[in-house]
Amino acid sequence: MNTEGNNLRGTAEIIIAQNRNGDTGIVRLKFNGEYSKFENLDD
């Protein structure tokens, strides 16, 4: 849980600090352990 009380288990926060031709920022993803891959949270 984070400080706001939200359950964050199975999620990751990816920080894009540099990107030559694109946006920077923070991306939140969910982890799909069955396939060992990260997916968009809204899928």
C-alpha positions as CSV (number, residue, x, y, z in Angstrom):
1,M,0.0,0.0,0.0
2,N,1.1,3.5,-0.6
3,T,0.6,6.5,1.7
4,E,-2.9,7.2,0.3
5,G,-4.0,3.6,1.2
6,N,-4.1,2.3,-2.4
7,N,-3.0,-1.3,-3.0
8,L,-0.1,-1.1,-5.5
9,R,0.7,-4.9,-5.6
10,G,1.4,-6.0,-9.1
11,T,2.1,-2.5,-10.5
12,A,5.2,-0.7,-11.5
13,E,6.1,2.9,-12.1
14,I,8.5,3.5,-15.0
15,I,10.2,6.9,-15.1
16,I,11.1,8.2,-18.6
17,A,13.7,10.8,-17.8
18,Q,15.2,11.3,-21.3
19,N,13.7,10.7,-24.7
20,R,15.2,12.1,-27.9
21,N,12.1,12.6,-29.9
22,G,9.3,11.9,-27.5
23,D,7.6,12.7,-24.2
24,T,9.1,12.3,-20.7
25,G,7.3,11.5,-17.6
26,I,6.0,8.6,-15.4
27,V,4.1,5.6,-16.7
28,R,2.2,3.2,-14.5
29,L,2.0,-0.4,-15.6
30,K,0.6,-3.7,-14.3
31,F,2.6,-6.9,-14.2
32,N,1.2,-10.0,-15.8
33,G,3.1,-12.8,-14.0
34,E,1.6,-15.6,-16.2
35,Y,3.4,-14.2,-19.2
36,S,6.2,-12.3,-17.3
37,K,5.4,-9.0,-19.0
38,F,4.1,-5.5,-18.2
39,E,0.8,-4.2,-19.6
40,N,-1.1,-0.9,-19.6
41,L,-3.2,-0.4,-16.5
42,D,-6.3,0.2,-18.5
43,D,-6.3,-3.1,-20.4
